[in-house]
Amino acid sequence: MRKLVIIVITLMIPAGFSYTNAETGEAGQAGPFMKYGLGARALGMGGAYCAIAEGIDAVYYNPAGLAFIKKRQVGFTYLSLTLDRNLISAAVVFPVRNQAVMGLSWINSSVSGVPMIDSDRNFYDDFDNSNNAISLTFSKMFGEDLAIGANLRYLQAKLDILDSYAVGVDFGALYRPKKMFAFGVSIQDMGSVYQWDSSNYWSGSKGRVYNDNFPIRFRGGASAPLLNEALVGSFELVKIQYLDIKVHTGAEYWFFQEVSMIVPDEESEDDVTEISVNKRMLGLRTGFSDGSLSFGLSLYVYSYFGKVNGGFDYAFLTGKSGLNADHVFTVRVLF
């Protein structure tokens, strides 16, 4: 029976065994879990994040954004999806040299406990499906306004007892002249190909080898901070290979609090001084992504010495007509 299941799975791959994005019209393409989007802040803005690319979420939308990070960051994101699906990610980013930042991230998508039945409609076994992506990111400043970054990504997929692996790269650029506005572009999933081989599980002509190419994704957008950076607006176009261009837009408004921080004294390397700065405390946002609305909020807290700070982001994705809403949660720590 399990051999029969392997044959069915292999035949279904080119026909569209891509559960994660079936609801968005992107089924049938490899790596659908890589097209959903990550980070509650970014998804709360409708995924229009390529030209913002702040914090750990930049690893996914535009690796160039990491170069603007001044402190180490660690974060975790959980997406609660329909049909008992889970999508989680974790990332750590850290400055390594002058104007250069590196990051390491992991994305996991899974469905487990899907029942399999035989021809007599009797329960046979559970079917599991999982996907993993591990990325190494490097980003560097060129001057004060331009950053360029890249991801080297290892991907692994498992369909019951079938496994496949792939390697791919992303490239991105982000231009922020004097923080007045920003332009961002990225090219994702270049060179990624899954190879599915069922010949080891079935002798004769029924076993087969199938190459599943990842579609290349192109992102390009612009963002602008207004009202002393309290209001941020963003617009983005996304082109997935073989599919139509999609429009993403978003806006967020931040409430600030005055925070006391201890910093090195500019006149003496051995002394420190206390200063007061305005920091983001509460953020509210909304967005539009290919026919669906999104809403979100953020809450950040700061320590007195400014050494360890943290934040919580939440996004509510309404989903298209007839589909259930999704919830996204992100926790991040800066140190």
Secondary structure, 3 states (H helix, E strand, C coil): CHHHHHHHHHHHHHHHCCCCCHHHCCCCCCCHHHCCCCCHHHHHCCCCCCCCCCHHHHHHHCHHHHHHCCCCEEEEEEEECCCCCEEEEEEEEEEEECCEEEEEEEEEEEEEEEEEECCCCCEEEEEEEEEEEEEEEEEEEECCCEEEEEEEEEEEEEECCEEEEEEEEEEEEEECHHHCCEEEEEEEEECCEEEEECCCCCCHHHCCEEEEECCCEEEEEEEEEECCCCEEEEEEEEEECCCCEEEEEEEEEEEEEEEEEEEECCCCCCCEEEEEEEEEEEEEEEEEECCEEEEEEEEEEECCCCCCEEEEEEEEECCCCCCCCEEEEEEEEEC
